[in-house]
Amino acid sequence: MAVLVYNRSSEWTQEIYQALHDRVLPDPENPPAGLLAHIASPDERGGWRVVDVWESEADYQRFVEDKIAPAARELGAPPFDTHISEIYYHLIP
């Protein structure tokens, strides 16, 4: 089942996001298996947020373990809060 993944950190900046993005998604034409949508923006409360739609939570967790976590450690990126919920309905034209 598809899931919505909401990541947020008051300590993240556009520069931190971009550095991580450049490492884990270097080619937007070749997204990781299971990624359906990816949106990043500043958070109105400060910091940064990233919202994804994945085909499954397992696809997301695999990407975190294989790509995001190692790259974040390498960058010394601050932690972020993650919330995952099943999607009832989505339309991505």
C-alpha positions in Angstrom: 0.0 0.0 0.0 1.2 3.5 -0.8 2.5 5.7 2.0 3.0 9.4 2.6 6.3 10.2 4.3 6.6 13.5 6.0 10.1 14.6 7.2 10.7 17.8 9.0 13.6 19.4 10.9 13.9 22.9 12.3 17.7 22.5 12.0 17.7 21.7 8.3 18.3 24.3 5.6 18.0 24.4 1.9 21.8 23.9 1.7 21.7 20.7 3.9 18.8 19.4 1.9 20.5 20.1 -1.5 23.8 18.5 -0.4 21.9 15.3 0.7 19.8 15.3 -2.4 22.8 15.6 -4.7 24.2 12.5 -3.0 21.1 10.3 -2.9 19.2 11.4 -6.0 21.9 12.6 -8.4 19.7 11.8 -11.5 16.1 12.9 -11.2 15.3 11.0 -14.4 16.2 7.8 -12.5 14.4 7.8 -9.2 14.8 5.0 -6.6 12.5 2.0 -6.9 9.1 2.8 -5.3 9.3 6.6 -5.2 6.2 8.1 -6.7 6.5 11.8 -5.7 9.1 14.0 -3.9 8.5 17.5 -2.7 10.8 19.7 -0.6 10.2 23.2 0.8 11.0 25.5 3.6 8.8 25.1 6.6 6.8 28.1 7.8 7.9 27.3 11.4 11.5 27.4 10.3 13.7 24.7 9.0 12.9 22.4 6.1 10.4 19.7 5.1 10.3 16.9 2.6 7.2 15.1 1.6 7.3 11.8 -0.4 4.8 9.3 -1.8 6.2 5.8 -1.9 4.7 2.6 -3.3 5.3 1.0 0.1 6.9 1.7 3.5 9.4 -1.1 2.7 10.6 0.8 -0.4 11.1 3.9 1.7 12.9 2.1 4.5 15.2 0.4 2.1 16.1 3.8 0.5 16.7 5.3 4.0 19.0 2.4 5.1 20.9 2.1 1.8 21.2 5.8 0.8 19.9 8.5 3.1 21.3 7.3 6.4 24.9 6.8 5.2 24.9 10.2 3.3 23.4 12.0 6.2 26.1 10.6 8.5 28.8 11.6 6.0 27.4 15.2 5.9 26.9 15.4 9.6 23.2 16.4 8.9 21.0 17.0 12.0 18.2 14.5 12.7 14.7 15.0 11.4 11.2 13.9 12.5 9.5 11.4 10.2 5.8 10.5 10.1 4.6 7.8 7.8 0.9 7.1 7.0 -0.9 4.9 4.6 -2.5 6.7 1.7 -6.2 6.3 1.2 -6.2 7.9 -2.3 -3.6 9.6 -4.5 -3.6 11.0 -8.0 -0.2 11.8 -9.6 -0.9 12.7 -13.2 
